[in-house]
Amino acid sequence: MADHLEASVTLPSDPASVSAARAYVVGTLAEWGLPADTDVSDTVRLIISELATNAVQHTFGQSPTFTVDVELDRDEHLRIGVTDSHPRFPRRLPAAVQQDNGRGMVIIRWLTAECGGRLRIRPTREGGKTISIELPWVVPVRPVTTAVQQEP
């Protein structure tokens, strides 16, 4: 595989874009060798769902689009980032507020750490922010199946 692969898509800040972002990332990773039916793929699917949902719900219409970037470096590190143009960084809400929402970043942090990765939040030059995760790239080894020949 190449030393560096990257893919990017910009979507409207609309609830329908969450599933589009999820499908884009899972499809890209499948092209790069990560089957869609693995635990890692399921984890990435949940993380990108939370990141895209945050980009849609918490920008209050001030970010008409968001961008999803996917990068794979030297078959070792997978980075997925979601960038929007809203300047406010995510913040932890008090427990009482978290009853109905506000758990997305907690879920992302926990899943990322569970996979041995890290989460970064950084401002963009344009005044928005990028929330990204970096995970070790682990493609599961599929068992080789051989056809068993029956004797006549």
RORO-669756 format. One record per atom (N, C-alpha, C): x, y, z. Coordinates in nm, 2 decimals, always signed. Layout:
residues N
xx: X&yy: Y&zz: Z
...
END
This chain:
residues 152
xx: +0.08&yy: -0.12&zz: +0.00
xx: +0.00&yy: +0.00&zz: +0.00
xx: +0.09&yy: +0.12&zz: +0.00
xx: +0.04&yy: +0.24&zz: -0.04
xx: +0.11&yy: +0.36&zz: -0.05
xx: +0.15&yy: +0.41&zz: +0.09
xx: +0.25&yy: +0.49&zz: +0.10
xx: +0.30&yy: +0.55&zz: +0.22
xx: +0.19&yy: +0.64&zz: +0.29
xx: +0.11&yy: +0.71&zz: +0.20
xx: +0.01&yy: +0.80&zz: +0.25
xx: -0.11&yy: +0.80&zz: +0.16
xx: -0.22&yy: +0.78&zz: +0.22
xx: -0.35&yy: +0.78&zz: +0.15
xx: -0.44&yy: +0.89&zz: +0.22
xx: -0.51&yy: +0.96&zz: +0.14
xx: -0.61&yy: +1.05&zz: +0.20
xx: -0.73&yy: +1.07&zz: +0.12
xx: -0.84&yy: +1.10&zz: +0.18
xx: -0.97&yy: +1.12&zz: +0.12
xx: -1.04&yy: +1.23&zz: +0.19
xx: -1.13&yy: +1.30&zz: +0.13
xx: -1.20&yy: +1.41&zz: +0.19
xx: -1.33&yy: +1.43&zz: +0.12
xx: -1.43&yy: +1.47&zz: +0.20
xx: -1.56&yy: +1.50&zz: +0.15
xx: -1.62&yy: +1.62&zz: +0.23
xx: -1.68&yy: +1.71&zz: +0.16
xx: -1.75&yy: +1.83&zz: +0.23
xx: -1.90&yy: +1.81&zz: +0.21
xx: -1.97&yy: +1.82&zz: +0.32
xx: -2.11&yy: +1.79&zz: +0.32
xx: -2.19&yy: +1.91&zz: +0.38
xx: -2.32&yy: +1.92&zz: +0.35
xx: -2.40&yy: +2.03&zz: +0.41
xx: -2.42&yy: +2.00&zz: +0.55
xx: -2.43&yy: +2.10&zz: +0.64
xx: -2.47&yy: +2.08&zz: +0.78
xx: -2.61&yy: +2.05&zz: +0.79
xx: -2.65&yy: +1.93&zz: +0.76
xx: -2.78&yy: +1.88&zz: +0.76
xx: -2.79&yy: +1.74&zz: +0.82
xx: -2.89&yy: +1.71&zz: +0.90
xx: -2.89&yy: +1.57&zz: +0.96
xx: -2.87&yy: +1.46&zz: +0.86
xx: -2.92&yy: +1.47&zz: +0.74
xx: -2.90&yy: +1.36&zz: +0.64
xx: -2.75&yy: +1.34&zz: +0.61
xx: -2.67&yy: +1.44&zz: +0.63
xx: -2.52&yy: +1.43&zz: +0.61
xx: -2.45&yy: +1.34&zz: +0.70
xx: -2.51&yy: +1.31&zz: +0.82
xx: -2.44&yy: +1.22&zz: +0.92
xx: -2.43&yy: +1.08&zz: +0.86
xx: -2.53&yy: +1.03&zz: +0.80
xx: -2.52&yy: +0.89&zz: +0.74
xx: -2.43&yy: +0.90&zz: +0.62
xx: -2.44&yy: +1.01&zz: +0.54
xx: -2.35&yy: +1.02&zz: +0.43
xx: -2.20&yy: +1.02&zz: +0.47
xx: -2.17&yy: +1.09&zz: +0.58
xx: -2.03&yy: +1.09&zz: +0.63
xx: -1.99&yy: +0.95&zz: +0.68
xx: -2.08&yy: +0.88&zz: +0.75
xx: -2.05&yy: +0.75&zz: +0.79
xx: -2.02&yy: +0.66&zz: +0.68
xx: -2.11&yy: +0.66&zz: +0.58
xx: -2.09&yy: +0.57&zz: +0.46
xx: -1.96&yy: +0.60&zz: +0.38
xx: -1.93&yy: +0.73&zz: +0.38
xx: -1.81&yy: +0.77&zz: +0.31
xx: -1.68&yy: +0.72&zz: +0.38
xx: -1.68&yy: +0.73&zz: +0.51
xx: -1.56&yy: +0.69&zz: +0.58
xx: -1.55&yy: +0.53&zz: +0.58
xx: -1.66&yy: +0.46&zz: +0.60
xx: -1.65&yy: +0.32&zz: +0.60
xx: -1.62&yy: +0.27&zz: +0.46
xx: -1.67&yy: +0.33&zz: +0.36
xx: -1.64&yy: +0.29&zz: +0.22
xx: -1.49&yy: +0.31&zz: +0.19
xx: -1.44&yy: +0.43&zz: +0.23
xx: -1.30&yy: +0.46&zz: +0.21
xx: -1.21&yy: +0.36&zz: +0.28
xx: -1.24&yy: +0.33&zz: +0.40
xx: -1.16&yy: +0.23&zz: +0.48
xx: -1.17&yy: +0.09&zz: +0.42
xx: -1.28&yy: +0.06&zz: +0.36
xx: -1.30&yy: -0.07&zz: +0.30
xx: -1.21&yy: -0.08&zz: +0.17
xx: -1.20&yy: +0.03&zz: +0.10
xx: -1.11&yy: +0.04&zz: -0.02
xx: -0.97&yy: +0.03&zz: +0.02
xx: -0.93&yy: +0.07&zz: +0.14
xx: -0.80&yy: +0.07&zz: +0.19
xx: -0.77&yy: -0.06&zz: +0.27
xx: -0.86&yy: -0.15&zz: +0.27
xx: -0.84&yy: -0.28&zz: +0.33
xx: -0.90&yy: -0.32&zz: +0.46
xx: -0.98&yy: -0.23&zz: +0.51
xx: -1.05&yy: -0.26&zz: +0.64
xx: -1.19&yy: -0.30&zz: +0.61
xx: -1.23&yy: -0.43&zz: +0.62
xx: -1.36&yy: -0.48&zz: +0.60
xx: -1.46&yy: -0.41&zz: +0.68
xx: -1.58&yy: -0.38&zz: +0.63
xx: -1.69&yy: -0.31&zz: +0.70
xx: -1.75&yy: -0.39&zz: +0.81
xx: -1.72&yy: -0.52&zz: +0.81
xx: -1.79&yy: -0.60&zz: +0.92
xx: -1.70&yy: -0.64&zz: +1.03
xx: -1.61&yy: -0.55&zz: +1.07
xx: -1.51&yy: -0.57&zz: +1.18
xx: -1.55&yy: -0.49&zz: +1.30
xx: -1.50&yy: -0.52&zz: +1.41
xx: -1.52&yy: -0.44&zz: +1.53
xx: -1.46&yy: -0.30&zz: +1.52
xx: -1.34&yy: -0.30&zz: +1.45
xx: -1.27&yy: -0.17&zz: +1.43
xx: -1.36&yy: -0.08&zz: +1.34
xx: -1.41&yy: -0.13&zz: +1.24
xx: -1.50&yy: -0.06&zz: +1.15
xx: -1.63&yy: -0.01&zz: +1.22
xx: -1.68&yy: -0.09&zz: +1.31
xx: -1.80&yy: -0.05&zz: +1.39
xx: -1.76&yy: +0.06&zz: +1.48
xx: -1.64&yy: +0.06&zz: +1.54
xx: -1.60&yy: +0.17&zz: +1.63
xx: -1.58&yy: +0.30&zz: +1.55
xx: -1.52&yy: +0.29&zz: +1.44
xx: -1.50&yy: +0.41&zz: +1.35
xx: -1.63&yy: +0.46&zz: +1.31
xx: -1.73&yy: +0.37&zz: +1.27
xx: -1.86&yy: +0.41&zz: +1.23
xx: -1.93&yy: +0.49&zz: +1.34
xx: -1.92&yy: +0.45&zz: +1.47
xx: -1.98&yy: +0.52&zz: +1.58
xx: -1.91&yy: +0.66&zz: +1.60
xx: -1.77&yy: +0.66&zz: +1.59
xx: -1.70&yy: +0.78&zz: +1.62
xx: -1.74&yy: +0.88&zz: +1.51
xx: -1.74&yy: +0.84&zz: +1.38
xx: -1.77&yy: +0.94&zz: +1.28
xx: -1.91&yy: +0.99&zz: +1.29
xx: -2.00&yy: +0.90&zz: +1.33
xx: -2.14&yy: +0.94&zz: +1.35
xx: -2.15&yy: +1.05&zz: +1.46
xx: -2.08&yy: +1.03&zz: +1.57
xx: -2.08&yy: +1.13&zz: +1.68
xx: -2.01&yy: +1.27&zz: +1.63
xx: -1.90&yy: +1.26&zz: +1.56
xx: -1.83&yy: +1.38&zz: +1.51
xx: -1.92&yy: +1.45&zz: +1.41
xx: -1.98&yy: +1.38&zz: +1.32
xx: -2.07&yy: +1.45&zz: +1.22
xx: -2.19&yy: +1.51&zz: +1.29
xx: -2.25&yy: +1.43&zz: +1.38
xx: -2.37&yy: +1.48&zz: +1.45
xx: -2.33&yy: +1.61&zz: +1.52
xx: -2.22&yy: +1.62&zz: +1.59
xx: -2.18&yy: +1.74&zz: +1.66
xx: -2.16&yy: +1.85&zz: +1.56
xx: -2.10&yy: +1.83&zz: +1.44
xx: -2.08&yy: +1.93&zz: +1.34
xx: -2.22&yy: +1.99&zz: +1.29
xx: -2.32&yy: +1.90&zz: +1.29
xx: -2.45&yy: +1.95&zz: +1.24
xx: -2.53&yy: +2.02&zz: +1.35
xx: -2.53&yy: +1.95&zz: +1.47
xx: -2.62&yy: +2.00&zz: +1.58
xx: -2.56&yy: +2.12&zz: +1.66
xx: -2.43&yy: +2.13&zz: +1.68
xx: -2.38&yy: +2.22&zz: +1.77
xx: -2.32&yy: +2.35&zz: +1.70
xx: -2.34&yy: +2.36&zz: +1.57
xx: -2.28&yy: +2.48&zz: +1.51
xx: -2.39&yy: +2.59&zz: +1.49
xx: -2.52&yy: +2.55&zz: +1.53
xx: -2.63&yy: +2.65&zz: +1.53
xx: -2.64&yy: +2.72&zz: +1.40
xx: -2.63&yy: +2.65&zz: +1.29
xx: -2.64&yy: +2.71&zz: +1.16
xx: -2.53&yy: +2.81&zz: +1.12
xx: -2.43&yy: +2.82&zz: +1.20
xx: -2.32&yy: +2.91&zz: +1.16
xx: -2.21&yy: +2.84&zz: +1.08
xx: -2.22&yy: +2.71&zz: +1.05
xx: -2.13&yy: +2.64&zz: +0.97
xx: -2.22&yy: +2.57&zz: +0.86
xx: -2.23&yy: +2.63&zz: +0.74
xx: -2.32&yy: +2.57&zz: +0.64
xx: -2.27&yy: +2.43&zz: +0.59
xx: -2.14&yy: +2.40&zz: +0.61
xx: -2.09&yy: +2.27&zz: +0.57
xx: -1.99&yy: +2.22&zz: +0.67
xx: -1.96&yy: +2.09&zz: +0.66
xx: -1.85&yy: +2.04&zz: +0.74
xx: -1.77&yy: +1.94&zz: +0.65
xx: -1.64&yy: +1.93&zz: +0.68
xx: -1.56&yy: +1.84&zz: +0.60
xx: -1.50&yy: +1.73&zz: +0.68
xx: -1.51&yy: +1.61&zz: +0.62
xx: -1.45&yy: +1.49&zz: +0.68
xx: -1.32&yy: +1.45&zz: +0.60
xx: -1.21&yy: +1.44&zz: +0.68
xx: -1.09&yy: +1.40&zz: +0.62
xx: -1.04&yy: +1.27&zz: +0.68
xx: -1.00&yy: +1.18&zz: +0.59
xx: -0.95&yy: +1.05&zz: +0.63
xx: -0.81&yy: +1.04&zz: +0.58
xx: -0.71&yy: +1.00&zz: +0.66
xx: -0.57&yy: +0.98&zz: +0.62
xx: -0.52&yy: +0.85&zz: +0.68
xx: -0.44&yy: +0.78&zz: +0.60
xx: -0.37&yy: +0.67&zz: +0.65
xx: -0.22&yy: +0.69&zz: +0.62
xx: -0.14&yy: +0.68&zz: +0.72
xx: +0.01&yy: +0.70&zz: +0.71
xx: +0.08&yy: +0.57&zz: +0.73
xx: +0.16&yy: +0.53&zz: +0.63
xx: +0.25&yy: +0.42&zz: +0.63
xx: +0.18&yy: +0.29&zz: +0.69
xx: +0.06&yy: +0.27&zz: +0.66
xx: -0.01&yy: +0.16&zz: +0.72
xx: +0.00&yy: +0.14&zz: +0.87
xx: +0.01&yy: +0.26&zz: +0.94
xx: +0.03&yy: +0.25&zz: +1.08
xx: -0.07&yy: +0.34&zz: +1.16
xx: -0.10&yy: +0.46&zz: +1.10
xx: -0.19&yy: +0.55&zz: +1.17
xx: -0.30&yy: +0.60&zz: +1.09
xx: -0.42&yy: +0.58&zz: +1.14
xx: -0.54&yy: +0.63&zz: +1.08
xx: -0.59&yy: +0.76&zz: +1.15
xx: -0.61&yy: +0.86&zz: +1.07
xx: -0.66&yy: +0.99&zz: +1.12
xx: -0.79&yy: +1.02&zz: +1.05
xx: -0.89&yy: +1.05&zz: +1.14
xx: -1.02&yy: +1.10&zz: +1.08
xx: -1.05&yy: +1.23&zz: +1.15
xx: -1.08&yy: +1.33&zz: +1.07
xx: -1.11&yy: +1.46&zz: +1.13
xx: -1.24&yy: +1.52&zz: +1.07
xx: -1.31&yy: +1.59&zz: +1.15
xx: -1.43&yy: +1.67&zz: +1.11
xx: -1.40&yy: +1.81&zz: +1.13
xx: -1.41&yy: +1.89&zz: +1.03
xx: -1.39&yy: +2.04&zz: +1.04
xx: -1.52&yy: +2.11&zz: +1.01
xx: -1.55&yy: +2.21&zz: +1.10
xx: -1.66&yy: +2.30&zz: +1.07
xx: -1.61&yy: +2.44&zz: +1.09
xx: -1.69&yy: +2.54&zz: +1.05
xx: -1.65&yy: +2.68&zz: +1.06
xx: -1.70&yy: +2.75&zz: +1.18
xx: -1.76&yy: +2.68&zz: +1.28
xx: -1.80&yy: +2.74&zz: +1.40
xx: -1.68&yy: +2.75&zz: +1.50
xx: -1.66&yy: +2.87&zz: +1.56
xx: -1.54&yy: +2.88&zz: +1.64
xx: -1.55&yy: +2.82&zz: +1.78
xx: -1.67&yy: +2.78&zz: +1.83
xx: -1.68&yy: +2.73&zz: +1.96
xx: -1.63&yy: +2.59&zz: +1.97
xx: -1.54&yy: +2.56&zz: +2.07
xx: -1.49&yy: +2.43&zz: +2.09
xx: -1.59&yy: +2.35&zz: +2.18
xx: -1.59&yy: +2.22&zz: +2.17
xx: -1.68&yy: +2.14&zz: +2.25
xx: -1.65&yy: +2.16&zz: +2.40
xx: -1.75&yy: +2.16&zz: +2.48
xx: -1.72&yy: +2.17&zz: +2.62
xx: -1.81&yy: +2.07&zz: +2.70
xx: -1.76&yy: +2.03&zz: +2.81
xx: -1.83&yy: +1.93&zz: +2.89
xx: -1.94&yy: +2.00&zz: +2.96
xx: -2.06&yy: +1.94&zz: +2.95
xx: -2.18&yy: +1.99&zz: +3.02
xx: -2.19&yy: +1.93&zz: +3.16
xx: -2.26&yy: +2.00&zz: +3.25
xx: -2.29&yy: +1.95&zz: +3.38
xx: -2.37&yy: +1.82&zz: +3.37
xx: -2.36&yy: +1.73&zz: +3.46
xx: -2.42&yy: +1.60&zz: +3.46
xx: -2.57&yy: +1.62&zz: +3.43
xx: -2.64&yy: +1.71&zz: +3.50
xx: -2.78&yy: +1.73&zz: +3.48
xx: -2.82&yy: +1.76&zz: +3.34
xx: -2.74&yy: +1.84&zz: +3.27
xx: -2.76&yy: +1.87&zz: +3.13
xx: -2.74&yy: +1.75&zz: +3.04
xx: -2.65&yy: +1.66&zz: +3.08
xx: -2.62&yy: +1.54&zz: +3.00
xx: -2.73&yy: +1.44&zz: +3.00
xx: -2.84&yy: +1.46&zz: +3.06
xx: -2.94&yy: +1.36&zz: +3.06
xx: -2.99&yy: +1.33&zz: +2.92
xx: -3.01&yy: +1.43&zz: +2.84
xx: -3.07&yy: +1.40&zz: +2.70
xx: -2.96&yy: +1.41&zz: +2.59
xx: -2.86&yy: +1.49&zz: +2.62
xx: -2.75&yy: +1.50&zz: +2.52
xx: -2.62&yy: +1.54&zz: +2.58
xx: -2.52&yy: +1.57&zz: +2.50
xx: -2.39&yy: +1.61&zz: +2.56
xx: -2.30&yy: +1.50&zz: +2.59
xx: -2.33&yy: +1.38&zz: +2.54
xx: -2.24&yy: +1.27&zz: +2.57
xx: -2.15&yy: +1.23&zz: +2.45
xx: -2.17&yy: +1.30&zz: +2.34
xx: -2.09&yy: +1.26&zz: +2.22
xx: -1.94&yy: +1.26&zz: +2.23
xx: -1.89&yy: +1.37&zz: +2.29
xx: -1.74&yy: +1.38&zz: +2.31
xx: -1.69&yy: +1.28&zz: +2.41
xx: -1.77&yy: +1.25&zz: +2.51
xx: -1.73&yy: +1.15&zz: +2.61
xx: -1.72&yy: +1.01&zz: +2.54
xx: -1.82&yy: +0.98&zz: +2.45
xx: -1.82&yy: +0.85&zz: +2.38
xx: -1.70&yy: +0.85&zz: +2.29
xx: -1.67&yy: +0.96&zz: +2.21
xx: -1.56&yy: +0.96&zz: +2.12
xx: -1.43&yy: +0.94&zz: +2.20
xx: -1.41&yy: +1.02&zz: +2.31
xx: -1.29&yy: +1.00&zz: +2.39
xx: -1.27&yy: +0.86&zz: +2.44
xx: -1.38&yy: +0.80&zz: +2.49
xx: -1.37&yy: +0.66&zz: +2.54
xx: -1.33&yy: +0.56&zz: +2.43
xx: -1.40&yy: +0.57&zz: +2.32
xx: -1.38&yy: +0.47&zz: +2.21
xx: -1.24&yy: +0.49&zz: +2.16
xx: -1.19&yy: +0.61&zz: +2.14
xx: -1.06&yy: +0.64&zz: +2.09
xx: -0.95&yy: +0.58&zz: +2.18
xx: -0.97&yy: +0.61&zz: +2.31
xx: -0.87&yy: +0.56&zz: +2.41
xx: -0.88&yy: +0.41&zz: +2.42
xx: -0.99&yy: +0.35&zz: +2.41
xx: -1.01&yy: +0.20&zz: +2.41
xx: -0.93&yy: +0.14&zz: +2.30
xx: -0.92&yy: +0.21&zz: +2.18
xx: -0.85&yy: +0.15&zz: +2.07
xx: -0.70&yy: +0.19&zz: +2.07
xx: -0.66&yy: +0.26&zz: +2.17
xx: -0.52&yy: +0.30&zz: +2.18
xx: -0.48&yy: +0.42&zz: +2.10
xx: -0.59&yy: +0.50&zz: +2.08
xx: -0.57&yy: +0.63&zz: +2.00
xx: -0.57&yy: +0.75&zz: +2.08
xx: -0.58&yy: +0.86&zz: +2.01
xx: -0.59&yy: +0.99&zz: +2.08
xx: -0.68&yy: +1.09&zz: +2.00
xx: -0.73&yy: +1.18&zz: +2.08
xx: -0.83&yy: +1.28&zz: +2.03
xx: -0.76&yy: +1.42&zz: +2.03
xx: -0.78&yy: +1.49&zz: +1.92
xx: -0.72&yy: +1.63&zz: +1.92
xx: -0.83&yy: +1.73&zz: +1.87
xx: -0.83&yy: +1.84&zz: +1.93
xx: -0.92&yy: +1.95&zz: +1.89
xx: -0.83&yy: +2.07&zz: +1.87
xx: -0.84&yy: +2.13&zz: +1.75
xx: -0.75&yy: +2.24&zz: +1.72
xx: -0.83&yy: +2.34&zz: +1.63
xx: -0.79&yy: +2.47&zz: +1.64
xx: -0.86&yy: +2.57&zz: +1.56
xx: -0.80&yy: +2.57&zz: +1.42
xx: -0.89&yy: +2.61&zz: +1.33
xx: -0.85&yy: +2.63&zz: +1.19
xx: -0.81&yy: +2.77&zz: +1.17
xx: -0.73&yy: +2.80&zz: +1.06
xx: -0.69&yy: +2.94&zz: +1.03
xx: -0.81&yy: +3.02&zz: +0.99
xx: -0.92&yy: +2.96&zz: +0.95
xx: -1.04&yy: +3.03&zz: +0.91
xx: -1.13&yy: +3.07&zz: +1.03
xx: -1.09&yy: +3.02&zz: +1.15
xx: -1.17&yy: +3.05&zz: +1.27
xx: -1.26&yy: +2.94&zz: +1.31
xx: -1.26&yy: +2.83&zz: +1.25
xx: -1.34&yy: +2.71&zz: +1.29
xx: -1.26&yy: +2.62&zz: +1.38
xx: -1.29&yy: +2.49&zz: +1.37
xx: -1.22&yy: +2.39&zz: +1.44
xx: -1.22&yy: +2.26&zz: +1.37
xx: -1.12&yy: +2.18&zz: +1.40
xx: -1.11&yy: +2.04&zz: +1.36
xx: -1.10&yy: +1.95&zz: +1.48
xx: -1.19&yy: +1.85&zz: +1.49
xx: -1.19&yy: +1.75&zz: +1.59
xx: -1.14&yy: +1.62&zz: +1.52
xx: -1.03&yy: +1.57&zz: +1.56
xx: -0.98&yy: +1.45&zz: +1.49
xx: -0.94&yy: +1.34&zz: +1.59
xx: -0.94&yy: +1.22&zz: +1.54
xx: -0.89&yy: +1.11&zz: +1.62
xx: -0.78&yy: +1.04&zz: +1.54
xx: -0.69&yy: +0.99&zz: +1.61
xx: -0.58&yy: +0.90&zz: +1.55
xx: -0.59&yy: +0.77&zz: +1.61
xx: -0.59&yy: +0.67&zz: +1.53
xx: -0.60&yy: +0.53&zz: +1.58
xx: -0.49&yy: +0.45&zz: +1.51
xx: -0.44&yy: +0.35&zz: +1.58
xx: -0.34&yy: +0.26&zz: +1.52
xx: -0.42&yy: +0.18&zz: +1.41
xx: -0.36&yy: +0.17&zz: +1.29
xx: -0.42&yy: +0.10&zz: +1.18
xx: -0.40&yy: -0.05&zz: +1.20
xx: -0.51&yy: -0.12&zz: +1.22
xx: -0.50&yy: -0.26&zz: +1.24
xx: -0.61&yy: -0.33&zz: +1.15
xx: -0.56&yy: -0.39&zz: +1.05
xx: -0.65&yy: -0.47&zz: +0.96
xx: -0.65&yy: -0.61&zz: +1.01
xx: -0.77&yy: -0.66&zz: +1.04
xx: -0.78&yy: -0.80&zz: +1.09
xx: -0.74&yy: -0.90&zz: +0.98
xx: -0.67&yy: -1.00&zz: +1.03
xx: -0.63&yy: -1.11&zz: +0.94
xx: -0.74&yy: -1.20&zz: +0.93
xx: -0.78&yy: -1.23&zz: +0.81
xx: -0.89&yy: -1.32&zz: +0.78
xx: -0.83&yy: -1.46&zz: +0.77
xx: -0.90&yy: -1.56&zz: +0.83
xx: -0.85&yy: -1.69&zz: +0.82
xx: -0.86&yy: -1.74&zz: +0.67
xx: -0.76&yy: -1.81&zz: +0.63
xx: -0.76&yy: -1.86&zz: +0.49
xx: -0.84&yy: -1.99&zz: +0.50
xx: -0.95&yy: -2.00&zz: +0.41
xx: -1.03&yy: -2.12&zz: +0.41
xx: -0.99&yy: -2.19&zz: +0.28
xx: -0.98&yy: -2.32&zz: +0.30
xx: -0.96&yy: -2.40&zz: +0.18
xx: -1.07&yy: -2.50&zz: +0.16
xx: -1.10&yy: -2.52&zz: +0.04
xx: -1.21&yy: -2.62&zz: +0.01
xx: -1.16&yy: -2.76&zz: +0.05
xx: -1.25&yy: -2.82&zz: +0.12
xx: -1.22&yy: -2.96&zz: +0.16
xx: -1.27&yy: -3.05&zz: +0.04
xx: -1.18&yy: -3.13&zz: -0.01
xx: -1.22&yy: -3.22&zz: -0.12
xx: -1.27&yy: -3.35&zz: -0.06
xx: -1.38&yy: -3.39&zz: -0.10
xx: -1.43&yy: -3.52&zz: -0.05
xx: -1.39&yy: -3.63&zz: -0.15
xx: -1.35&yy: -3.74&zz: -0.09
xx: -1.32&yy: -3.85&zz: -0.18
xx: -1.45&yy: -3.92&zz: -0.24
xx: -1.44&yy: -3.96&zz: -0.36
xx: -1.56&yy: -4.02&zz: -0.42
xx: -1.59&yy: -4.16&zz: -0.36
END
